[in-house]
Amino acid sequence: MTQRRIALISGASRGIGAATARTMFEAGWTVSLGMRDPDLPDWARAAPERVHLFAYDAVEVESPQRWAGAVMDRFGRIDAVIANAGISIPKTVVEISDDEMALLLEVNVQAPRRLAAACWDGLAVAGRGRVIILGSLSGKRVKSARSGAYAISKFAAVGLAHALRHAGFDMGIRATAVCPGFVATDMAMGLTDRVGEQMTQPKDLARVIAMLIDLPNEASVAEFCVNCQLEESF
Ligand SMILES: NC(=O)c1ccc[n+]([C@@H]2O[C@H](COP(=O)([O-])OP(=O)(O)OC[C@H]3O[C@@H](n4cnc5c(N)ncnc54)[C@H](OP(=O)(O)O)[C@@H]3O)[C@@H](O)[C@H]2O)c1
């Protein structure tokens, strides 16, 4: 078994996932990058032996088991899972089709649940496994009609993090729902008129995620909200 801790990060090709992978790598972790089209990032060339690529697709039901198996075979341990891959379909609950709603729930809820479950035994071994579910402030409040369908999926994602926290607590597994507002990524660019610098930066959210993962078992954080603007409660 390798001595370094290893984190699986889904949706590591760009946006929040890419920034988090880099931050974890620079903090000394080995990172396993789940990407639809695996490609070694430039920053990984400093220590490619600490980077593992896996062709992960959230809509492929078998993908998490194969990914967890590949990591256990190569490194013999799983210390953290960051279920980050997600999609947004900016439609009201009246406009959205059944197929689109099913896809939102598949990628934003079912896939992270399957990924955590596939890694569960590995996470339990060291007695301090960590699961980060990328929720959203849209999982805390419905801010607009057009964010309604997405919000349903993110409310469920936040619930998933709580459910995992309960399921894993006695095994030392700590699960956190990270709930940002607008983050300067491709996803947010299509949703707001704000320019990038007026949004939370992916690298700052990555620092939050790395900090949450590093906290001891006795400092469990169930939800962590981050905003770039003033709202009534967040
Ligand atoms: N940006 C925001 O304002 C914001 C706010 C709150 C929460 N979030 C959440 O944060 C997470 C990351 O979002 P982001 O802003 O970084 O989005 P992004 O820039 O659009 O990146 C999305 C990532 O998810 C991956 N992905 C999408 N569908 C996938 C699938 N079927 N299988 C595997 N990977 C898939 C993408 O891979 P490809 O490169 O292959 O497409 C990409 O790596 C999401 O869960 C999102 O809901 C974002």
PDBQT file of the ligand as one rigid body, heavy atoms in Angstrom, charges set to zero:
ROOT
HETATM    1  N1  LIG A 301     -19.943  26.903 -11.240  1.00  0.00    +0.000 N 
HETATM    2  C1  LIG A 301     -20.861  27.186 -10.338  1.00  0.00    +0.000 C 
HETATM    3  O1  LIG A 301     -21.320  28.338 -10.227  1.00  0.00    +0.000 OA
HETATM    4  C2  LIG A 301     -21.357  26.112  -9.399  1.00  0.00    +0.000 A 
HETATM    5  C3  LIG A 301     -22.096  26.529  -8.304  1.00  0.00    +0.000 A 
HETATM    6  C4  LIG A 301     -22.571  25.575  -7.419  1.00  0.00    +0.000 A 
HETATM    7  C5  LIG A 301     -22.272  24.240  -7.611  1.00  0.00    +0.000 A 
HETATM    8  N2  LIG A 301     -21.553  23.863  -8.689  1.00  0.00    +0.000 N 
HETATM    9  C6  LIG A 301     -21.299  22.434  -8.858  1.00  0.00    +0.000 C 
HETATM   10  O2  LIG A 301     -19.904  22.196  -8.893  1.00  0.00    +0.000 OA
HETATM   11  C7  LIG A 301     -19.627  21.049  -9.689  1.00  0.00    +0.000 C 
HETATM   12  C8  LIG A 301     -18.582  21.395 -10.733  1.00  0.00    +0.000 C 
HETATM   13  O3  LIG A 301     -19.122  22.412 -11.550  1.00  0.00    +0.000 OA
HETATM   14  P1  LIG A 301     -18.215  23.374 -12.461  1.00  0.00    +0.000 P 
HETATM   15  O4  LIG A 301     -18.701  24.732 -12.236  1.00  0.00    +0.000 OA
HETATM   16  O5  LIG A 301     -16.784  23.058 -12.310  1.00  0.00    +0.000 OA
HETATM   17  O6  LIG A 301     -18.773  22.896 -13.892  1.00  0.00    +0.000 OA
HETATM   18  P2  LIG A 301     -18.088  22.779 -15.320  1.00  0.00    +0.000 P 
HETATM   19  O7  LIG A 301     -17.012  23.760 -15.480  1.00  0.00    +0.000 OA
HETATM   20  O8  LIG A 301     -19.242  22.761 -16.268  1.00  0.00    +0.000 OA
HETATM   21  O9  LIG A 301     -17.424  21.314 -15.254  1.00  0.00    +0.000 OA
HETATM   22  C9  LIG A 301     -18.260  20.214 -15.085  1.00  0.00    +0.000 C 
HETATM   23  C10 LIG A 301     -17.392  18.994 -14.913  1.00  0.00    +0.000 C 
HETATM   24  O10 LIG A 301     -18.281  17.859 -14.755  1.00  0.00    +0.000 OA
HETATM   25  C11 LIG A 301     -17.936  16.924 -15.765  1.00  0.00    +0.000 C 
HETATM   26  N3  LIG A 301     -19.087  16.136 -16.193  1.00  0.00    +0.000 N 
HETATM   27  C12 LIG A 301     -20.283  16.570 -16.652  1.00  0.00    +0.000 A 
HETATM   28  N4  LIG A 301     -21.054  15.528 -17.011  1.00  0.00    +0.000 NA
HETATM   29  C13 LIG A 301     -20.320  14.408 -16.780  1.00  0.00    +0.000 A 
HETATM   30  C14 LIG A 301     -20.530  13.040 -16.957  1.00  0.00    +0.000 A 
HETATM   31  N5  LIG A 301     -21.690  12.545 -17.483  1.00  0.00    +0.000 N 
HETATM   32  N6  LIG A 301     -19.561  12.169 -16.610  1.00  0.00    +0.000 NA
HETATM   33  C15 LIG A 301     -18.389  12.612 -16.111  1.00  0.00    +0.000 A 
HETATM   34  N7  LIG A 301     -18.103  13.917 -15.938  1.00  0.00    +0.000 NA
HETATM   35  C16 LIG A 301     -19.072  14.795 -16.268  1.00  0.00    +0.000 A 
HETATM   36  C17 LIG A 301     -17.369  17.742 -16.912  1.00  0.00    +0.000 C 
HETATM   37  O11 LIG A 301     -16.634  16.899 -17.774  1.00  0.00    +0.000 OA
HETATM   38  P3  LIG A 301     -16.392  17.248 -19.336  1.00  0.00    +0.000 P 
HETATM   39  O12 LIG A 301     -15.228  18.188 -19.383  1.00  0.00    +0.000 OA
HETATM   40  O13 LIG A 301     -16.137  15.921 -19.960  1.00  0.00    +0.000 OA
HETATM   41  O14 LIG A 301     -17.663  17.881 -19.840  1.00  0.00    +0.000 OA
HETATM   42  C18 LIG A 301     -16.526  18.722 -16.118  1.00  0.00    +0.000 C 
HETATM   43  O15 LIG A 301     -15.313  18.146 -15.710  1.00  0.00    +0.000 OA
HETATM   44  C19 LIG A 301     -20.971  20.607 -10.281  1.00  0.00    +0.000 C 
HETATM   45  O16 LIG A 301     -21.504  19.566  -9.498  1.00  0.00    +0.000 OA
HETATM   46  C20 LIG A 301     -21.830  21.854 -10.154  1.00  0.00    +0.000 C 
HETATM   47  O17 LIG A 301     -23.199  21.554 -10.105  1.00  0.00    +0.000 OA
HETATM   48  C21 LIG A 301     -21.079  24.764  -9.593  1.00  0.00    +0.000 A 
ENDROOT
TORSDOF 0
